[in-house]
Amino acid sequence: MSESSIDSKARIAQLRAQIQARFSNSLGAIQSTDNNGNNDRTAHLTHKGTVRPTPLILNAEGRTVDQTGKEVQLIQRMPTLKANIRAQKKEQFIKLNHEKQSGQANAEQKFIDTRLESKAPVRIRKTFRFHDKGTFESIGNKIRTKAQLELLQRDIAQKAKRTGISAAARLALLSSIVPKKQAKDDEIPVVEWWDSFIMKDNSYDECIKNTKPFQEKYDGITQLIEHPIQMKPPHETSKPQFLPVFLTKKEQKKLRRQNRREAWKEKQDKIRLGLEPPPEPKLKISNMMRVLGQQVVQDPTKMEAHVREQMMRRQKAHEEANAARRLTGEQKKQKKIRKIKEDTNTGVNVAVYRILDLNNPAKKFKVEANIKQLLMTGVVVIYKNINVVVVEGGPKQQKKFKRLMLHRIKWSDDLVAHGDLNEHDSSSNGNVEKKCENKCLLVWEGLVKNRSFGEVKFKNSPNESFAREMFKNHGVEHYWDLAYSMSILDSAEA
């Protein structure tokens, strides 16, 4: 070892001795003021009242010693996580629990007979069960059939309860009693089928000769009254009809004002959110100075041209919008048809008119043109003073055509020979020379199920039988009979 190293060690030892002497003096002062006698305190108070840590004493080897020179082992604490602490506690708990269970097992081991065989419980694994194709479909069909049968039985029971007598049972009996073969028109049956349901005898003669009491003689007659089920007429709709709500002028204006305000608010919100650009100010010659201000003063010619250009753009956009909304010729035609045409699926309104004279071509054209314009069907049969006009359509169409026939067309402008009213008096010259005013009469109006005619046609009839035959071909010969009978009554009164 060199001399320099020996000198450095000596200096280090001297410095340590000085430090220990200083700390020993301060430590003695602290121990004298400590009344609680705690030797483990690691801090002391100075004359100023501040807290300082316990001095650290090191020996020549650099180890920690106390005042007596005994080595002190410092506690080293390693930082760890809460999860590690929990894991250690869990392992300790499992270990203790395992030891406890093993102790109990050893205590119970003496009560077990080793000669007996004990099998451990085994769980049987379940296997898949596959169903045949159509199994659940057949089950569903059975359930649906059963539900339909129950619903049918419930309906039958309700009807029987409402009527008092089982109508379904009576219909079944009637169907078995009615003969399958239709009897001839001239053949008289021994017992009518509606009587055979009540009579127990095989003929009317046997029933008359039978002297049994009334209850034994007839079947199915009781004190109960069976009321038939009320059915709605075929032309009546099944859907409920609601009265339309009509708004007054004030309410219409208020509703329109509210709708416009809501649309304006929606547009303003879109402009605030940046979804739409803000509209440019609406410039006109009258407000040009107020809107543009200083720009007009600087260059009035340019600003006036700008304003007029904007006005032209607005006018062009307005005209283009009108052109886009304008209907084409075909659309106008379809719109007119929709306004005139009416739904006649639930019933057709029919009107029959009789005109004394229909030879005037102008009035004849008016009748034909209005029938076509109103999209009505019908026929016009011309015969002497019995000119029958039959029209078919909806109620509104009939209302317009009725006003045409009875009010708008001036039939009285034409004169007709009075002798034409009765062809049997044509031999009398006086009746032929006498003239009377032409007129149109409403013979009949009503509601039928279906239309009988197609597009309107004019047909001339040479005689009465030919005219009636034309109506008979369409199954409405009674129209002609009504008009003809009215003409006979008019001629008789004349």
Secondary structure, 3 states (H helix, E strand, C coil): CCHHHHHHHHHHHHHHHHHHHHHHHHHHHHHHHCCCCCCCCCEEECCCCCEEECCCEECCCCCEECCCCCECCCCCCCCCCHHHHHHHHHHHHHHHHHHHHHHHHHHHHCCCCCCCCCCCCCCCCCCCCCCCCCHHHHHHHHHHHHHHHHHHHHHHHHHHHHHCCCHHHHHHHHHHHCCCCCCCCCCCCCCCHHHHCCECCCCHHHHHHCCCCHHHHECCCCCCCCCCCCCCCCCCCCCCCCCCCCCCHHHHHHHHHHHHHHHHHHHHHHHHHCCCCCCCCCCCCCCHHHHHCHHHHHCHHHHHHHHHHHHHHHHHHHHHHHHHHCCCHHHHHHHHHHHHCCCCCCCEEEEEEEECCCCCHHHHHHHHHHHHHCCCEEEEEECCCCEEEEEEECHHHHHHHHHHHHHHCCHHHCEEEHHHHCHHHCCCHHHHHCEEECCEEEEEEEEECCCCCCCCCEEECCCHHHHHHHHHHCCCHHHHHHHHHHHHHHHHHC
